[in-house]
Amino acid sequence: MISIVIISKDEPALDSTLGGVTRAAEAAGLPYEIVVVDASRGRLDAIAAAHPRVRWLPFTPPPGVPVTIPHQRNAGVRAAEGEIVVFTDAGCLPQDGWLRHLVTPILDEGETVVSGLVTGPEGHGSLYDADARRRAGARYLHECGTGNLAVRREVLDQVAGFDETFGYGSDVDFSWRVQDAGHRIRSAGNAVVTHDWGDHRRQLRRSYVYGKARARLYLKHRGRRADLLRREPMVVVYPLFLLGLPLTLWFPLYPALLLVPAWRNRHNGPIRVLADHLVYGAGVLAELATPRGRAGR
């Protein structure tokens, strides 16, 4: 049994996702169930009615918790009956052979965690797609999200699921703890779902919360800080650049430092990349400025 867990709050695109996931599961020819954990308070009931084979779990957020992503994923895992749990997100559309490609390394090759590819629709490229293409060529990954992920049940039990103290970033935290527990994250570049990342404003908003999440991750996983500059220099470089902006009063050419990354990203839309990275850096600083961030440094 494969349990496909999808969480949602107010995403009408869930309807298309459920249609695509159902078709992919039928094509794979494997026993499956689909579990939706829905925090919409009834606003998506029409979608539930349109997919009677889906197990629909209404979810009430805990008081004072605005982002319940890890809570809903844990609820879905508790309800799931399968030996393999597959995660994807509302709005994702599986491509041909998605489910079979995603679970084959587990069924046939002894893997325990497999991450597929999440890309934008054809012709709607984003910064995330460049990273996805790099990941597609790897055999194993140093981290992954849950937009396209298959995990053996015993792995979820071993690491106690998702950390509910996170808002965003609980998926990467999960993948780091999975590796700390001795599991490798196999890459399945042929298991593809597409996702519309939205307009530039939405992507900037995402960059900000991702920056906050990244800071939170390194506050928790102190042992990973040693590789921070090598693996993710922008987590350090852009926050430091923002902190140094007052130097412009004395050194008017200080902002010219951005010409270096602009040149390096000249083929990816340098203005877009710089805006994304600066907003990301602002998110890192915002998290470090919280009481939790100051206590964790």
NUBA-154727 format. One record per residue (C-alpha): residue number from 1; z, x, y; residue in one letter. Coordinates in nm, 4 decimals, padded with zeros to 6 digits. Layout:
<site num="NUM" up="Z" east="X" north="Y" residuo="A"/>
...
This chain:
<site num="1" up="00.0000" east="00.0000" north="00.0000" residuo="M"/>
<site num="2" up="-00.0927" east="00.1188" north="00.3476" residuo="I"/>
<site num="3" up="00.0968" east="-00.0365" north="00.6380" residuo="S"/>
<site num="4" up="-00.0912" east="-00.0289" north="00.9680" residuo="I"/>
<site num="5" up="00.1574" east="-00.0632" north="01.2548" residuo="V"/>
<site num="6" up="00.0420" east="-00.1581" north="01.6030" residuo="I"/>
<site num="7" up="00.2741" east="-00.2122" north="01.8972" residuo="I"/>
<site num="8" up="00.1870" east="-00.4206" north="02.2002" residuo="S"/>
<site num="9" up="00.3299" east="-00.5734" north="02.5134" residuo="K"/>
<site num="10" up="00.0620" east="-00.7425" north="02.7225" residuo="D"/>
<site num="11" up="-00.2665" east="-00.5939" north="02.6006" residuo="E"/>
<site num="12" up="-00.5364" east="-00.8579" north="02.5492" residuo="P"/>
<site num="13" up="-00.7499" east="-00.5786" north="02.3980" residuo="A"/>
<site num="14" up="-00.5224" east="-00.6103" north="02.0934" residuo="L"/>
<site num="15" up="-00.7585" east="-00.8848" north="01.9718" residuo="D"/>
<site num="16" up="-01.0504" east="-00.6420" north="01.9396" residuo="S"/>
<site num="17" up="-00.8243" east="-00.3791" north="01.7854" residuo="T"/>
<site num="18" up="-00.7060" east="-00.6161" north="01.5144" residuo="L"/>
<site num="19" up="-01.0622" east="-00.7160" north="01.4354" residuo="G"/>
<site num="20" up="-01.1693" east="-00.3532" north="01.4064" residuo="G"/>
<site num="21" up="-00.8659" east="-00.2477" north="01.2057" residuo="V"/>
<site num="22" up="-00.9119" east="-00.5361" north="00.9613" residuo="T"/>
<site num="23" up="-01.2770" east="-00.4486" north="00.9060" residuo="R"/>
<site num="24" up="-01.1909" east="-00.0807" north="00.8569" residuo="A"/>
<site num="25" up="-00.9145" east="-00.1642" north="00.6095" residuo="A"/>
<site num="26" up="-01.1401" east="-00.3940" north="00.4096" residuo="E"/>
<site num="27" up="-01.4127" east="-00.1303" north="00.4014" residuo="A"/>
<site num="28" up="-01.1655" east="00.1309" north="00.2750" residuo="A"/>
<site num="29" up="-01.0983" east="-00.0817" north="-00.0330" residuo="G"/>
<site num="30" up="-00.7278" east="00.0022" north="-00.0380" residuo="L"/>
<site num="31" up="-00.4313" east="-00.2355" north="-00.0454" residuo="P"/>
<site num="32" up="-00.3057" east="-00.2788" north="00.3091" residuo="Y"/>
<site num="33" up="-00.1049" east="-00.4830" north="00.5525" residuo="E"/>
<site num="34" up="-00.1190" east="-00.4998" north="00.9315" residuo="I"/>
<site num="35" up="00.2067" east="-00.5287" north="01.1254" residuo="V"/>
<site num="36" up="00.2104" east="-00.6041" north="01.4990" residuo="V"/>
<site num="37" up="00.5318" east="-00.5545" north="01.6950" residuo="V"/>
<site num="38" up="00.4804" east="-00.7635" north="02.0063" residuo="D"/>
<site num="39" up="00.6987" east="-00.7531" north="02.3189" residuo="A"/>
<site num="40" up="00.4888" east="-01.0007" north="02.5181" residuo="S"/>
<site num="41" up="00.7410" east="-01.2871" north="02.4856" residuo="R"/>
<site num="42" up="00.4762" east="-01.5246" north="02.3593" residuo="G"/>
<site num="43" up="00.1986" east="-01.4350" north="02.6000" residuo="R"/>
<site num="44" up="-00.0230" east="-01.3125" north="02.3156" residuo="L"/>
<site num="45" up="00.0395" east="-01.6034" north="02.0790" residuo="D"/>
<site num="46" up="-00.3286" east="-01.7006" north="02.0884" residuo="A"/>
<site num="47" up="-00.4185" east="-01.3600" north="01.9475" residuo="I"/>
<site num="48" up="-00.1569" east="-01.3973" north="01.6762" residuo="A"/>
<site num="49" up="-00.3041" east="-01.7345" north="01.5805" residuo="A"/>
<site num="50" up="-00.6528" east="-01.5840" north="01.5616" residuo="A"/>
<site num="51" up="-00.5369" east="-01.3266" north="01.3029" residuo="H"/>
<site num="52" up="-00.3330" east="-01.5184" north="01.0456" residuo="P"/>
<site num="53" up="-00.3299" east="-01.2300" north="00.7952" residuo="R"/>
<site num="54" up="-00.1422" east="-01.0092" north="01.0392" residuo="V"/>
<site num="55" up="00.2365" east="-00.9954" north="01.0183" residuo="R"/>
<site num="56" up="00.3523" east="-01.0661" north="01.3724" residuo="W"/>
<site num="57" up="00.6976" east="-00.9458" north="01.4746" residuo="L"/>
<site num="58" up="00.8225" east="-01.0694" north="01.8131" residuo="P"/>
<site num="59" up="01.0250" east="-00.7967" north="01.9834" residuo="F"/>
<site num="60" up="01.2907" east="-00.8459" north="02.2498" residuo="T"/>
<site num="61" up="01.3491" east="-00.5306" north="02.4571" residuo="P"/>
<site num="62" up="01.7074" east="-00.4055" north="02.4786" residuo="P"/>
<site num="63" up="01.8697" east="-00.4807" north="02.8155" residuo="P"/>
<site num="64" up="01.7816" east="-00.2259" north="03.0820" residuo="G"/>
<site num="65" up="01.5103" east="-00.0510" north="02.8766" residuo="V"/>
<site num="66" up="01.1736" east="-00.0814" north="03.0579" residuo="P"/>
<site num="67" up="00.9685" east="00.1234" north="02.8076" residuo="V"/>
<site num="68" up="01.0243" east="00.0310" north="02.4435" residuo="T"/>
<site num="69" up="00.7471" east="00.2260" north="02.2717" residuo="I"/>
<site num="70" up="00.9754" east="00.4148" north="02.0264" residuo="P"/>
<site num="71" up="01.1887" east="00.1055" north="01.9677" residuo="H"/>
<site num="72" up="00.8853" east="-00.1000" north="01.8699" residuo="Q"/>
<site num="73" up="00.7455" east="00.1702" north="01.6443" residuo="R"/>
<site num="74" up="01.0781" east="00.1967" north="01.4637" residuo="N"/>
<site num="75" up="01.0865" east="-00.1815" north="01.4237" residuo="A"/>
<site num="76" up="00.7382" east="-00.1691" north="01.2755" residuo="G"/>
<site num="77" up="00.8362" east="00.1052" north="01.0320" residuo="V"/>
<site num="78" up="01.1418" east="-00.0899" north="00.9183" residuo="R"/>
<site num="79" up="00.9268" east="-00.3950" north="00.8512" residuo="A"/>
<site num="80" up="00.6432" east="-00.2040" north="00.6838" residuo="A"/>
<site num="81" up="00.6200" east="-00.2198" north="00.3050" residuo="E"/>
<site num="82" up="00.3686" east="00.0575" north="00.2439" residuo="G"/>
<site num="83" up="00.4179" east="00.4092" north="00.1124" residuo="E"/>
<site num="84" up="00.1837" east="00.5299" north="00.3858" residuo="I"/>
<site num="85" up="00.2364" east="00.4132" north="00.7444" residuo="V"/>
<site num="86" up="-00.0609" east="00.4282" north="00.9803" residuo="V"/>
<site num="87" up="-00.0216" east="00.3981" north="01.3562" residuo="F"/>
<site num="88" up="-00.2809" east="00.3042" north="01.6133" residuo="T"/>
<site num="89" up="-00.2586" east="00.1496" north="01.9590" residuo="D"/>
<site num="90" up="-00.3632" east="-00.1784" north="02.1140" residuo="A"/>
<site num="91" up="-00.7023" east="-00.1180" north="02.2708" residuo="G"/>
<site num="92" up="-00.8151" east="00.1350" north="02.0101" residuo="C"/>
<site num="93" up="-01.1359" east="00.0574" north="01.8201" residuo="L"/>
<site num="94" up="-01.1797" east="00.2200" north="01.4766" residuo="P"/>
<site num="95" up="-01.5144" east="00.3814" north="01.4049" residuo="Q"/>
<site num="96" up="-01.6998" east="00.3862" north="01.0718" residuo="D"/>
<site num="97" up="-01.4884" east="00.5103" north="00.7832" residuo="G"/>
<site num="98" up="-01.1785" east="00.5503" north="01.0007" residuo="W"/>
<site num="99" up="-00.9043" east="00.4455" north="00.7603" residuo="L"/>
<site num="100" up="-01.0529" east="00.6082" north="00.4524" residuo="R"/>
<site num="101" up="-01.1013" east="00.9382" north="00.6371" residuo="H"/>
<site num="102" up="-00.7472" east="00.9221" north="00.7785" residuo="L"/>
<site num="103" up="-00.5613" east="00.8657" north="00.4512" residuo="V"/>
<site num="104" up="-00.7798" east="01.0701" north="00.2130" residuo="T"/>
<site num="105" up="-00.5934" east="01.3992" north="00.2843" residuo="P"/>
<site num="106" up="-00.2707" east="01.2202" north="00.1877" residuo="I"/>
<site num="107" up="-00.4081" east="01.0426" north="-00.1194" residuo="L"/>
<site num="108" up="-00.6196" east="01.3277" north="-00.2569" residuo="D"/>
<site num="109" up="-00.4939" east="01.6539" north="-00.1080" residuo="E"/>
<site num="110" up="-00.1162" east="01.6258" north="-00.0982" residuo="G"/>
<site num="111" up="-00.0782" east="01.6151" north="00.2808" residuo="E"/>
<site num="112" up="00.2100" east="01.4204" north="00.4327" residuo="T"/>
<site num="113" up="00.1027" east="01.3809" north="00.7971" residuo="V"/>
<site num="114" up="-00.2566" east="01.3348" north="00.9154" residuo="V"/>
<site num="115" up="-00.3767" east="01.2938" north="01.2730" residuo="S"/>
<site num="116" up="-00.7181" east="01.1532" north="01.3565" residuo="G"/>
<site num="117" up="-00.9173" east="01.1648" north="01.6787" residuo="L"/>
<site num="118" up="-00.8768" east="00.9398" north="01.9831" residuo="V"/>
<site num="119" up="-01.1717" east="00.9596" north="02.2223" residuo="T"/>
<site num="120" up="-01.3132" east="00.7571" north="02.5081" residuo="G"/>
<site num="121" up="-01.6088" east="00.5246" north="02.4480" residuo="P"/>
<site num="122" up="-01.9471" east="00.6946" north="02.4475" residuo="E"/>
<site num="123" up="-02.0579" east="00.7654" north="02.8011" residuo="G"/>
<site num="124" up="-01.7088" east="00.7292" north="02.9469" residuo="H"/>
<site num="125" up="-01.5783" east="01.0835" north="02.9217" residuo="G"/>
<site num="126" up="-01.2316" east="01.1814" north="03.0368" residuo="S"/>
<site num="127" up="-01.0122" east="01.4894" north="03.0440" residuo="L"/>
<site num="128" up="-00.8526" east="01.3701" north="02.7213" residuo="Y"/>
<site num="129" up="-01.1861" east="01.3801" north="02.5402" residuo="D"/>
<site num="130" up="-01.2237" east="01.7545" north="02.5974" residuo="A"/>
<site num="131" up="-00.8889" east="01.8085" north="02.4275" residuo="D"/>
<site num="132" up="-00.9896" east="01.5760" north="02.1444" residuo="A"/>
<site num="133" up="-01.3030" east="01.7797" north="02.0787" residuo="R"/>
<site num="134" up="-01.0969" east="02.0971" north="02.0563" residuo="R"/>
<site num="135" up="-00.8586" east="01.9323" north="01.8112" residuo="R"/>
<site num="136" up="-01.1450" east="01.8103" north="01.5942" residuo="A"/>
<site num="137" up="-01.2290" east="02.1654" north="01.4952" residuo="G"/>
<site num="138" up="-00.8758" east="02.2563" north="01.3849" residuo="A"/>
<site num="139" up="-00.7448" east="02.2172" north="01.0324" residuo="R"/>
<site num="140" up="-00.3801" east="02.1846" north="01.1382" residuo="Y"/>
<site num="141" up="-00.2309" east="02.0835" north="01.4722" residuo="L"/>
<site num="142" up="00.0791" east="02.1986" north="01.6562" residuo="H"/>
<site num="143" up="00.1447" east="01.8425" north="01.7782" residuo="E"/>
<site num="144" up="-00.0068" east="01.4957" north="01.7821" residuo="C"/>
<site num="145" up="00.0294" east="01.1464" north="01.9233" residuo="G"/>
<site num="146" up="00.0462" east="00.8167" north="01.7386" residuo="T"/>
<site num="147" up="-00.2784" east="00.6608" north="01.8563" residuo="G"/>
<site num="148" up="-00.4362" east="00.7600" north="01.5251" residuo="N"/>
<site num="149" up="-00.1816" east="00.8830" north="01.2734" residuo="L"/>
<site num="150" up="-00.0948" east="00.8443" north="00.9053" residuo="A"/>
<site num="151" up="00.2478" east="00.9437" north="00.7711" residuo="V"/>
<site num="152" up="00.4114" east="00.9212" north="00.4314" residuo="R"/>
<site num="153" up="00.7131" east="00.6941" north="00.4331" residuo="R"/>
<site num="154" up="00.9498" east="00.9676" north="00.3150" residuo="E"/>
<site num="155" up="00.8624" east="01.1786" north="00.6207" residuo="V"/>
<site num="156" up="00.9598" east="00.8965" north="00.8546" residuo="L"/>
<site num="157" up="01.2853" east="00.8545" north="00.6652" residuo="D"/>
<site num="158" up="01.3538" east="01.2279" north="00.6669" residuo="Q"/>
<site num="159" up="01.3321" east="01.2617" north="01.0452" residuo="V"/>
<site num="160" up="01.4841" east="00.9179" north="01.1195" residuo="A"/>
<site num="161" up="01.1749" east="00.7795" north="01.2918" residuo="G"/>
<site num="162" up="01.1200" east="00.7918" north="01.6672" residuo="F"/>
<site num="163" up="01.3792" east="00.8990" north="01.9228" residuo="D"/>
<site num="164" up="01.4633" east="00.5890" north="02.1263" residuo="E"/>
<site num="165" up="01.6058" east="00.7896" north="02.4150" residuo="T"/>
<site num="166" up="01.2449" east="00.8621" north="02.5163" residuo="F"/>
<site num="167" up="01.0221" east="00.6341" north="02.7178" residuo="G"/>
<site num="168" up="00.6935" east="00.8181" north="02.6929" residuo="Y"/>
<site num="169" up="00.6594" east="01.1282" north="02.4761" residuo="G"/>
<site num="170" up="00.8420" east="00.9993" north="02.1684" residuo="S"/>
<site num="171" up="00.5268" east="01.0541" north="01.9606" residuo="D"/>
<site num="172" up="00.5035" east="01.4249" north="02.0426" residuo="V"/>
<site num="173" up="00.8788" east="01.4598" north="01.9886" residuo="D"/>
<site num="174" up="00.8285" east="01.3007" north="01.6469" residuo="F"/>
<site num="175" up="00.5492" east="01.5443" north="01.5623" residuo="S"/>
<site num="176" up="00.7618" east="01.8430" north="01.6640" residuo="W"/>
<site num="177" up="01.0542" east="01.7246" north="01.4524" residuo="R"/>
<site num="178" up="00.8205" east="01.6647" north="01.1593" residuo="V"/>
<site num="179" up="00.7137" east="02.0274" north="01.1763" residuo="Q"/>
<site num="180" up="01.0725" east="02.1438" north="01.2128" residuo="D"/>
<site num="181" up="01.1398" east="01.9558" north="00.8881" residuo="A"/>
<site num="182" up="00.8736" east="02.1626" north="00.7103" residuo="G"/>
<site num="183" up="00.5648" east="01.9400" north="00.7267" residuo="H"/>
<site num="184" up="00.2232" east="02.0333" north="00.8594" residuo="R"/>
<site num="185" up="00.0048" east="01.8033" north="01.0684" residuo="I"/>
<site num="186" up="-00.3387" east="01.7893" north="00.9132" residuo="R"/>
<site num="187" up="-00.6282" east="01.7207" north="01.1466" residuo="S"/>
<site num="188" up="-00.8868" east="01.4627" north="01.0400" residuo="A"/>
<site num="189" up="-01.1624" east="01.4990" north="01.2965" residuo="G"/>
<site num="190" up="-01.3813" east="01.2467" north="01.1128" residuo="N"/>
<site num="191" up="-01.1205" east="00.9683" north="01.1432" residuo="A"/>
<site num="192" up="-01.2067" east="00.8394" north="01.4901" residuo="V"/>
<site num="193" up="-01.0851" east="00.5585" north="01.7126" residuo="V"/>
<site num="194" up="-01.2129" east="00.5068" north="02.0645" residuo="T"/>
<site num="195" up="-00.9967" east="00.4009" north="02.3559" residuo="H"/>
<site num="196" up="-01.0900" east="00.3114" north="02.7124" residuo="D"/>
<site num="197" up="-00.8681" east="00.5353" north="02.9254" residuo="W"/>
<site num="198" up="-00.9215" east="00.3217" north="03.2334" residuo="G"/>
<site num="199" up="-01.0252" east="00.4152" north="03.5853" residuo="D"/>
<site num="200" up="-00.9227" east="00.7325" north="03.7657" residuo="H"/>
<site num="201" up="-00.6171" east="00.5711" north="03.9212" residuo="R"/>
<site num="202" up="-00.4880" east="00.4654" north="03.5811" residuo="R"/>
<site num="203" up="-00.5489" east="00.8132" north="03.4426" residuo="Q"/>
<site num="204" up="-00.3516" east="00.9648" north="03.7298" residuo="L"/>
<site num="205" up="-00.0631" east="00.7285" north="03.6562" residuo="R"/>
<site num="206" up="-00.0808" east="00.8385" north="03.2942" residuo="R"/>
<site num="207" up="-00.0756" east="01.2046" north="03.3990" residuo="S"/>
<site num="208" up="00.2429" east="01.1465" north="03.5968" residuo="Y"/>
<site num="209" up="00.4324" east="00.9856" north="03.3089" residuo="V"/>
<site num="210" up="00.2960" east="01.2492" north="03.0707" residuo="Y"/>
<site num="211" up="00.4338" east="01.5179" north="03.3002" residuo="G"/>
<site num="212" up="00.7739" east="01.3507" north="03.2990" residuo="K"/>
<site num="213" up="00.7575" east="01.3224" north="02.9222" residuo="A"/>
<site num="214" up="00.6626" east="01.6881" north="02.8823" residuo="R"/>
<site num="215" up="00.9620" east="01.8022" north="03.0823" residuo="A"/>
<site num="216" up="01.1840" east="01.5757" north="02.8740" residuo="R"/>
<site num="217" up="01.0402" east="01.7265" north="02.5556" residuo="L"/>
<site num="218" up="01.1193" east="02.0819" north="02.6597" residuo="Y"/>
<site num="219" up="01.4657" east="01.9827" north="02.7744" residuo="L"/>
<site num="220" up="01.5312" east="01.8588" north="02.4222" residuo="K"/>
<site num="221" up="01.3425" east="02.1240" north="02.2236" residuo="H"/>
<site num="222" up="01.4778" east="02.4394" north="02.3816" residuo="R"/>
<site num="223" up="01.3504" east="02.6594" north="02.1007" residuo="G"/>
<site num="224" up="00.9925" east="02.5832" north="02.2002" residuo="R"/>
<site num="225" up="01.0325" east="02.7119" north="02.5543" residuo="R"/>
<site num="226" up="00.9547" east="03.0698" north="02.4462" residuo="A"/>
<site num="227" up="00.5899" east="02.9725" north="02.3879" residuo="D"/>
<site num="228" up="00.5635" east="02.7509" north="02.6946" residuo="L"/>
<site num="229" up="00.3595" east="02.9808" north="02.9169" residuo="L"/>
<site num="230" up="00.1243" east="03.0744" north="02.6352" residuo="R"/>
<site num="231" up="00.0643" east="02.7230" north="02.5044" residuo="R"/>
<site num="232" up="00.0993" east="02.5086" north="02.8160" residuo="E"/>
<site num="233" up="00.0943" east="02.7106" north="03.1361" residuo="P"/>
<site num="234" up="00.0284" east="02.4027" north="03.3497" residuo="M"/>
<site num="235" up="00.3780" east="02.2725" north="03.2667" residuo="V"/>
<site num="236" up="00.5089" east="02.5677" north="03.4674" residuo="V"/>
<site num="237" up="00.2275" east="02.6694" north="03.7039" residuo="V"/>
<site num="238" up="00.1611" east="02.3387" north="03.8784" residuo="Y"/>
<site num="239" up="00.5257" east="02.2441" north="03.9387" residuo="P"/>
<site num="240" up="00.5808" east="02.5923" north="04.0853" residuo="L"/>
<site num="241" up="00.2747" east="02.5512" north="04.3045" residuo="F"/>
<site num="242" up="00.4058" east="02.2194" north="04.4378" residuo="L"/>
<site num="243" up="00.7464" east="02.3716" north="04.5060" residuo="L"/>
<site num="244" up="00.5756" east="02.6500" north="04.6997" residuo="G"/>
<site num="245" up="00.3741" east="02.4224" north="04.9294" residuo="L"/>
<site num="246" up="00.6162" east="02.4751" north="05.2229" residuo="P"/>
<site num="247" up="00.4943" east="02.8365" north="05.2224" residuo="L"/>
<site num="248" up="00.1743" east="02.7053" north="05.3793" residuo="T"/>
<site num="249" up="00.3606" east="02.7031" north="05.7119" residuo="L"/>
<site num="250" up="00.3708" east="03.0830" north="05.6989" residuo="W"/>
<site num="251" up="00.0761" east="03.1526" north="05.4681" residuo="F"/>
<site num="252" up="-00.2003" east="02.9042" north="05.5532" residuo="P"/>
<site num="253" up="-00.4132" east="03.0313" north="05.2655" residuo="L"/>
<site num="254" up="-00.1520" east="02.9410" north="05.0044" residuo="Y"/>
<site num="255" up="-00.3470" east="02.6286" north="04.8870" residuo="P"/>
<site num="256" up="-00.6442" east="02.8578" north="04.8206" residuo="A"/>
<site num="257" up="-00.4671" east="02.9531" north="04.4973" residuo="L"/>
<site num="258" up="-00.6171" east="02.6322" north="04.3586" residuo="L"/>
<site num="259" up="-00.9617" east="02.7876" north="04.3820" residuo="L"/>
<site num="260" up="-00.8899" east="02.9782" north="04.0596" residuo="V"/>
<site num="261" up="-00.8364" east="02.6725" north="03.8348" residuo="P"/>
<site num="262" up="-01.1097" east="02.4879" north="04.0277" residuo="A"/>
<site num="263" up="-01.3577" east="02.7610" north="03.9343" residuo="W"/>
<site num="264" up="-01.2439" east="02.7657" north="03.5730" residuo="R"/>
<site num="265" up="-01.2963" east="02.3899" north="03.5509" residuo="N"/>
<site num="266" up="-01.6174" east="02.3798" north="03.7516" residuo="R"/>
<site num="267" up="-01.8020" east="02.2130" north="03.4628" residuo="H"/>
<site num="268" up="-01.5343" east="01.9474" north="03.4033" residuo="N"/>
<site num="269" up="-01.5140" east="01.8070" north="03.7551" residuo="G"/>
<site num="270" up="-01.2797" east="02.0476" north="03.9397" residuo="P"/>
<site num="271" up="-01.1438" east="01.7910" north="04.1863" residuo="I"/>
<site num="272" up="-01.0602" east="01.5510" north="03.9061" residuo="R"/>
<site num="273" up="-00.8927" east="01.8238" north="03.7006" residuo="V"/>
<site num="274" up="-00.6864" east="01.9535" north="03.9931" residuo="L"/>
<site num="275" up="-00.5740" east="01.6035" north="04.0884" residuo="A"/>
<site num="276" up="-00.4726" east="01.5347" north="03.7291" residuo="D"/>
<site num="277" up="-00.2793" east="01.8610" north="03.6960" residuo="H"/>
<site num="278" up="-00.1034" east="01.8296" north="04.0317" residuo="L"/>
<site num="279" up="00.0111" east="01.4754" north="03.9517" residuo="V"/>
<site num="280" up="00.1205" east="01.6008" north="03.6094" residuo="Y"/>
<site num="281" up="00.3212" east="01.8755" north="03.7805" residuo="G"/>
<site num="282" up="00.4799" east="01.6158" north="04.0081" residuo="A"/>
<site num="283" up="00.5884" east="01.4277" north="03.6973" residuo="G"/>
<site num="284" up="00.7498" east="01.7422" north="03.5552" residuo="V"/>
<site num="285" up="00.9441" east="01.7939" north="03.8784" residuo="L"/>
<site num="286" up="01.0476" east="01.4280" north="03.8913" residuo="A"/>
<site num="287" up="01.1991" east="01.4495" north="03.5447" residuo="E"/>
<site num="288" up="01.3763" east="01.7786" north="03.6187" residuo="L"/>
<site num="289" up="01.5267" east="01.6209" north="03.9300" residuo="A"/>
<site num="290" up="01.6961" east="01.3425" north="03.7330" residuo="T"/>
<site num="291" up="02.0615" east="01.3836" north="03.6287" residuo="P"/>
<site num="292" up="01.9448" east="01.4217" north="03.2689" residuo="R"/>
<site num="293" up="01.6954" east="01.6884" north="03.3695" residuo="G"/>
<site num="294" up="01.9468" east="01.8851" north="03.5763" residuo="R"/>
<site num="295" up="02.1977" east="01.8713" north="03.2908" residuo="A"/>
<site num="296" up="01.9441" east="01.9952" north="03.0370" residuo="G"/>
<site num="297" up="01.8267" east="02.3012" north="03.2229" residuo="R"/>
